[in-house]
């Protein structure tokens, strides 16, 4: 991860994706998925997002990872797999422990 002392880890994720030509964090993409981001990155490459299909749908949570060499964002598990951030964090801790 580059320049962690100068930027937050989440900002480093955004910058890495953008510097490799990615649009994952563009305003239009984030708005389309009604996506929200945490302020922290877990274990140097994992983070949790929340998405909401529409205003009548529940906000659900997804675990993501970044490949620092390519800026690629991947989904770990299933898209919108979790009903809460806490549930996603618990699953991720178990995943990290077993992998």
N, C-alpha and C positions, 0 to 999 in steps of 0.2 A: 504494500500500500504506500502510495507516495505522499509526502508532505503531511503526515498525520498530525504533526505539531502545529501546522498552520491551518488545517481545516478539520472539520468533524469527520468521523469515519463515514457517515452517510453522505456527506458532501464529496468525499473521496470516491465513493461508489458512483455517484452521479457523474462526476467529472471523468472517471475512467470510462464509463459507458459512452459518454458524449465524445470523448477524444478518439474513440475507436469507430466513430460514425453511427453510434446507436441513438435511437430516439425514444428509448424506454421511458425516460423521465421528462419528456417534452410536456408542455402544458396541455396540448391537445390530447395526448395519450392518457395523461393522468385524469383529465376531465372526463374523457369517454368512459373510463372504467370506474370513475368516482373513487379513485385510488388515494389512499393516505399512507404516509410513510412514517416510520419511527425515527427517532433521533439517534439511535444506536445501531451498531453492527455487532453481531454476536460471533465470537470465534473468528474474527478477522475477515469473514466473507459471507456470512449468513445474515439475513434480515427478514423482518416480517412486514408484509403489506396487508392492507385491508381494502376490500373492494365491495361496491354495492351496485347491483344491477340497475335498480331504479329506486325512487323514494319509497316505494311500497315493499321493497325487498329488504331482508336483514343485511347488515354489514357483516361480511365473513372475512376470514383471515387466511393468508397464504404464506408459506415459507419460501424464500428466494435465496439464491446465491449468485455471486459474481465471480467470473473467471478474470482475474486481474490481468492476465496476458492478452486477452482479447476484448474485454469489456462486456462479454456476453452475460446476460441475466438468465438464469435457469430457475424453474420451479422445482422445489424439493417436495415430494409427495404429490398431492393433488391440488389443483386450483380451488381456492375457497374451501379447503378441507376442514377448517376449524371455526367454531362458533365464537371463540374469544382469543384475544392475544395471549392470555395466560395458558390456555390449552395448547396453543401453537408453541409457546416457549417451552412448556413441559415436554411436548413431543420432540422438539429440537434438541433439548438437553439429552434425552434418551437416545436419539439418533447419533449425536456426537459421541456419547459414551460407548455405543456399540459399533462405531465405524472408525 
